[in-house]
Amino acid sequence: MIKNIREKLKPYTPLFLRLGLGAVFLLFAFQKLSNPGQGQSEIQLLLNIGIGGASALNFYLGIAELLVSISFILGAFIRYTGFIGAVLIIAFFSGLVAKYGFSQDPTLNRDLGLLAGAITLWLLGAGPVSVDGWIKRSKEEKPVIPQQ
């Protein structure tokens, strides 16, 4: 019985992963855009740049995370945004490791799981329940009219 349920749910695996990662990126974006001072101070600590540069970078990172989250939730352009999400996580992860070294920080460990999920979406794609899946199906259904 469990095996049948697993087989029926297997095509929806990318959907579950997309929704989970989309929620996380949405929370990241919300935090950066609703409370810019916190993100700005983190960026200043990591990169040793002025307040103006840190504010701008914090805003653009928040917008990028918002776009990635919307893409993940809808399942649109996953091959691109999965890669962009992975790059964002790698940049954050490497910044923390470069500044503070590798430690048993739970936030740092969490980012490794998020990175694995983003890379998985980049490699697997959005799955059948997505905008990407709908576009793929609509392209396959169009009959080719022969030229005369």
Secondary structure by P-SEA (a helix, b strand, c coil): caaaaaaaaccaaaaaaaaaaaaaaaaaaaaaaacaaaaaaaaaaaccccaaaaaaaaaaaaaaaaaaaaaaaaccaaaaaaaaaaaaaaaaaaaaaaaccccccaaaaaaaaaaaaaaaaaacccccccaaaaaaaaaaabbbbbcc
